[in-house]
Amino acid sequence: MTILEEMEAEAWHILTTIYTYQRLMEGLTNSSTRYELANQLVALNALLECW
């Protein structure tokens, strides 16, 4: 894998992480039950831990 390919892969990883983070944050405000809210918080925490 060349340096350019590694940079592209890392850029895509960053972009998809940001997109997922934004969707999860939107989901927090739309949670109708505490269980949905808890699921969103767990998913958000897992995403931030792997960052």
C-alpha positions in Angstrom: 0.0 0.0 0.0 1.4 3.4 -1.0 1.5 6.4 1.2 -1.2 8.0 -0.9 -3.5 5.0 -0.5 -2.9 5.0 3.3 -3.8 8.7 3.4 -7.0 8.1 1.4 -8.0 5.2 3.6 -7.4 7.4 6.7 -9.4 10.3 5.2 -12.3 8.0 4.5 -12.2 6.6 8.0 -12.3 10.1 9.4 -15.1 11.2 7.2 -17.3 8.2 8.0 -16.6 8.6 11.7 -17.7 12.3 11.5 -20.8 11.3 9.5 -21.7 8.6 12.0 -21.1 10.9 14.9 -23.5 13.5 13.4 -26.2 10.9 12.8 -25.9 9.6 16.4 -26.1 13.1 17.8 -29.3 13.7 15.8 -30.7 10.5 17.2 -30.2 11.6 20.7 -32.7 14.4 20.3 -35.2 12.1 18.5 -35.2 9.3 21.1 -38.7 8.6 22.2 -37.9 6.2 25.0 -35.1 5.9 27.5 -34.0 2.6 25.9 -33.5 4.3 22.5 -31.6 7.0 24.2 -29.4 4.5 26.1 -28.7 2.6 22.8 -27.7 5.9 21.1 -25.4 6.8 24.0 -23.8 3.3 24.0 -23.2 3.6 20.2 -21.8 7.1 20.5 -19.4 5.9 23.3 -18.2 3.0 21.3 -17.6 5.2 18.3 -15.6 7.7 20.4 -13.5 4.9 22.0 -12.3 3.6 18.7 -11.3 7.0 17.6 
